[in-house]
Amino acid sequence: MPSESLGPEPPFLDLDRLEDAARELLPADVFDYYAGGAETETTLREAPDAWRSWRLRPRVLRGVTSVPLATEVLGAPVSSPIGVAPWAYQGMAHPDGELATARGAAAAGSLMTLSTSATHTLEEVATEIPGSPRWFQLYRLHSGRHTDDLARRAGDAGYAALVLTVDLPLLGRRHRDLRHDFALPAGLRMANHPADGDRPTLQDLATATWTFDDIARFGELSGLPVVVKGVLRGDDAVRCVRAGASAVWVSTHGGRQVDPAVPSAHALPEVVEAVGEEVEVYADGGVRTGSDVLTALALGARAVFVARPTIWGLATGGADGVAGVLSGLAEELAHTMALCGVDDVRSVPRDTVVPAR
């Protein structure tokens, strides 16, 4: 009987257990802010299962026993195609907040996307990980002058791309937050915003509406390539590219905006087909396993981004917790790719997945 040669079994990453541990540690309003979605939370609930609505088709006899995961995202080298999605108010989860997440992402060789609504300034985070790839996510909050200034600051601080989150013309109705009358805890503030926003409520977070013309405008202001996040339609993706986007990011905003919305796992193929090879496409929303990542890559994503798993890692283990989540997902991805006979994260064949019957 020939011996198996896939190497040792990778560590088991139990995200459900990690979430339960975070629930025990965090105040109820904070946990619900991170965990909750909009309206009936249908989009939130369906996101993980949508990735499982695809089935892997393994290749055999390919001699694949180990898989290097290194790739490039907008030209920046990363250790795996798994990055950190932007998420706000990380100081509620851990005293070091975004600084700890940045250290964890850097340790895992992953790309971090910093939220406009961070509890540390974009300059502080840049100083924390000067040699690691990082993007800055931009909302149109407060005055137009302030939004313009944030874009310029991101370019000056060495961020590699500007991520325009375009799916928030109005704040989604997040009933958990409304029940708690959510506000930032005392002592925390949105560090990238004027000091008069120390303890914002949900009603303070109204945004101005983006237009396609803003893509080129904010690229010029920042001097950075622009990634448009929140795209769920092929026709919108094409218009973004024509307007100057360097990449499009398929996202349902963590199920926190339109509900019920088409899951990212179902919208991704349409977006990829629409833009072809013109730009890179990314995805987030319910990615919880290495097989989910492989499915996204087979459907045409260049990389995926995760938020809630890294939140639970941050809450329970700080920078080490974040690094553990990202490394664990990467190990799962490499293991699944080897089992499927796929050896290159940059060119996963489309026929690696088919719809479940």
Residue, then its C-alpha position, 0 to 999 in steps of 0.5 A: m500500500p503506497s503511503e500518503s505524501l500530503g504531509p502532516e494534517p494542518p491545524f484545525l481552525d474552528l471559527d465557530r468556537l473562536e466566535d463563541a469565545a469572542r462572544e464571552l469576552l465582548p460586551a453584548d452591544v459590541f459583539d452584536y455590532y460586529a456580528g449583526g447584519a441588516e433587516t432580517e439578516t438574510t444576506l448575513r446568514e446565506a453568505p457562507d452557504a452560498w460558497r457551499s452551493w459550489r462543488l469542487r471537482p478534484r483532479v487526480l494523478r497530478g503529483v501535487t503534494s504541496v502548494p505555494l500560496a504567494t501571489e500579487v494583489l495589484g502588483a504587491p507581493v503577498s504570502s497568500p490570496i487572503g487579506v483583511a477586509p476593512w472593519a470599523y472600531q477595532g479598539m472595541a475588540h482589543p486595546d491595540g485595535e487596528l495596530a494589533t490587526a496590522r501586526g497580525a496581518a503583517a506576520a501572516g504576510s497578508l494585505m490589510t485594508l484599514s477602515t475610514s472609521a478606525t480607532h487609530t489614524l491611518e498614519e499610526v497604522a502605516t508606521e506600525i507596518p512600514g514594510s507591509p502592503r496596506w490599503f485604505q478604505l474611504y467613506r464620504l463622511h463629514s465634509g467634502r473637504h475632509t474626505d478629500d484630505l483623507a484621500r491625500r493622507a492615504g497617498d502620503a502615508g504610503y498606502a498602496a490603493l484607495v478602496l471606495t466603498v460604494d454600497l452605502p448611500l444610506l446606512g442599512r437598518r441594523h436592528r441589533d445596533l438600534r436595540h442597543d442604541f449603539a455608540l462608541p464606548a467612552g474613550l474611543r473615537m473615530a481617529n481619522h475624523p474631526a475631534d467633534g465625533d468622539r462618540p458617534t451614534l449610527q445616525d451620525l454616520a450618514t454618507a454622501t453618495w458616490t458617483f462614477d466620476d469620483i473614481a478618477r477624481f479620488g485616484e488623482l487626489s490620492g495618487l493611488p489606484v482605486v478599488v471599487k468595493g460593493v459591486l454585485r452586478g456585471d454592468d456596474a463593474v464594467r462602468c467602474v472600469r471605464a471610469g478608471a477603477s483598477a480593480v472591483w471588489v464583490s461585496t455585500h458589506g458583510g450583510r449590513q446594507v441591502d437585505p436580502a441581497v445576492p450573495s457574493a459567491h453568486a455575484l462573482p461569476e457575473v462580475v468576472e465575466a463582465v470585466g474579463e482580464e481588464v482588472e483584478v476582481y476580489a470578493d468577500g462575504g461569508v468566506r470561512t474555509g480554505s475550500d471557500v477561498l479555492t471556490a472564489l479563486a476558481l470563479g475568477a477572484r484574484a484574492v478574497f478578504v475576511a472580516r469577522p474571522t479576524i475580529w474574533g481572532l483580534a478579540t481573543g488573541g490580539a495580533d497573534g489571534v489575527a495572524g492565526v486566523l489568516s495563517g489557518l485559512a491559508e493552510e486550509l487553502a493549500h491543503t484543499m488545493a493539493l487534494c484537488g490537484v491544483d498547484d497555482v493560486r494565480s491560475v485556478p482552472r474555472d472547471t475546478v468548481v461546478p454548481a451543486r445539484 
